Amino acid sequence: MSLRIFSASLSLILASCGGPPDTVVAGNGSDTQIGDTGTPAGAPVERIACALGDAEMAQACTVERTPAEGGTLITIRHPDGGFHRLRISADGQVGAADGALPPAVSVRDGVADITLGDARYRLPLAQP
């Protein structure tokens, strides 16, 4: 009897933990993917191309954009849990926001190619 109660309780607990996966919007705004990003279920998350070290670029990093005085604060999260914070000024200048090394940035067609240490990002400057 107690085993049945335990099993029923465990089933209820596990059922309450999950939710539908998050909606993920590609950085170029062209398609929508479904994936687990760790944000509340159904919240849109911008995904951009990134790579660490010699790895190939892939749509693997998520981006949070937060309005800040004089521009936007960008938090780029890697799949392994690492992250970088950047500040984009109102005039489009990109700089480190967390005391990290200054990024090397080249901008073309509204997309910034950013290198920061061994990390590389392809970040649309406007939100999708």
C-alpha positions in Angstrom: 0.0 0.0 0.0 2.7 2.5 0.9 4.6 1.6 -2.3 1.5 2.6 -4.3 1.2 5.9 -2.4 4.9 6.6 -3.0 4.6 5.8 -6.7 1.5 8.1 -7.1 3.2 10.9 -5.2 6.4 10.6 -7.3 4.3 10.7 -10.5 2.6 13.9 -9.3 5.9 15.5 -8.4 7.5 14.6 -11.7 4.5 15.8 -13.7 4.5 19.2 -12.0 8.3 19.8 -12.8 7.9 19.8 -16.5 6.3 22.1 -18.9 6.4 22.6 -22.6 9.8 23.4 -24.0 10.7 27.0 -24.7 10.2 28.7 -28.0 13.5 29.7 -29.5 13.8 32.4 -32.1 16.8 32.2 -34.4 19.0 35.3 -34.4 18.1 36.1 -38.0 14.4 35.8 -37.2 13.8 33.4 -40.1 12.6 30.4 -38.1 11.4 29.1 -34.8 12.9 26.1 -33.0 11.9 24.3 -29.9 14.5 23.6 -27.2 15.2 23.6 -23.5 16.8 27.0 -22.6 16.1 27.1 -18.9 13.7 30.0 -19.2 10.0 30.0 -18.2 8.0 27.8 -20.6 6.8 29.6 -23.7 9.2 32.6 -23.3 10.8 33.6 -26.6 14.6 33.3 -26.5 17.0 34.6 -29.1 19.6 32.1 -30.3 22.8 33.2 -32.1 25.7 31.5 -33.8 28.7 31.0 -31.5 31.8 28.9 -31.1 34.4 28.3 -28.4 38.0 27.6 -29.5 38.4 25.9 -32.8 34.8 24.6 -32.9 32.5 25.4 -35.9 30.0 28.2 -35.5 26.5 26.9 -34.5 23.2 28.4 -33.4 24.0 27.3 -29.8 24.1 30.4 -27.7 21.2 32.3 -26.2 21.0 36.1 -25.8 19.3 38.3 -23.3 18.9 41.9 -24.2 18.3 44.4 -21.3 17.8 48.1 -21.9 20.5 50.1 -20.0 21.4 53.7 -19.7 22.9 54.8 -23.1 22.2 51.5 -24.9 21.6 47.8 -24.3 23.2 45.2 -22.0 23.7 41.9 -23.8 24.2 38.6 -21.9 25.3 35.7 -24.2 25.0 32.3 -22.6 27.0 29.3 -23.9 25.5 25.7 -23.9 28.1 24.7 -21.2 26.8 27.4 -18.8 29.5 30.0 -19.5 28.5 33.5 -20.5 29.8 37.0 -21.5 28.2 40.4 -21.0 28.5 43.1 -23.6 27.2 46.6 -23.8 25.9 48.0 -27.1 25.8 51.8 -27.0 23.0 53.8 -28.7 25.4 54.6 -31.6 26.1 50.8 -32.1 29.5 50.5 -30.4 30.1 47.1 -28.8 32.2 46.8 -25.6 32.7 44.4 -22.7 30.3 45.1 -19.8 31.7 42.8 -17.1 35.4 43.8 -17.0 36.4 41.1 -19.5 38.9 41.6 -22.2 37.9 44.1 -24.8 36.1 42.4 -27.7 37.3 42.5 -31.3 34.3 43.5 -33.4 33.6 43.8 -37.1 30.1 44.9 -38.2 28.6 44.1 -41.6 25.0 44.4 -42.7 23.7 44.9 -39.2 25.5 41.9 -37.8 28.5 42.1 -35.4 31.2 39.4 -35.6 32.6 39.4 -32.1 35.7 37.7 -30.7 36.2 37.7 -27.0 39.1 35.5 -25.7 38.5 32.1 -27.4 34.8 32.8 -27.9 33.3 33.9 -31.2 29.8 35.3 -31.7 27.7 36.4 -34.6 25.2 38.9 -33.1 22.5 40.8 -34.9 22.6 44.4 -33.6 18.8 44.8 -33.9 16.4 42.4 -32.1 14.7 40.0 -34.4 
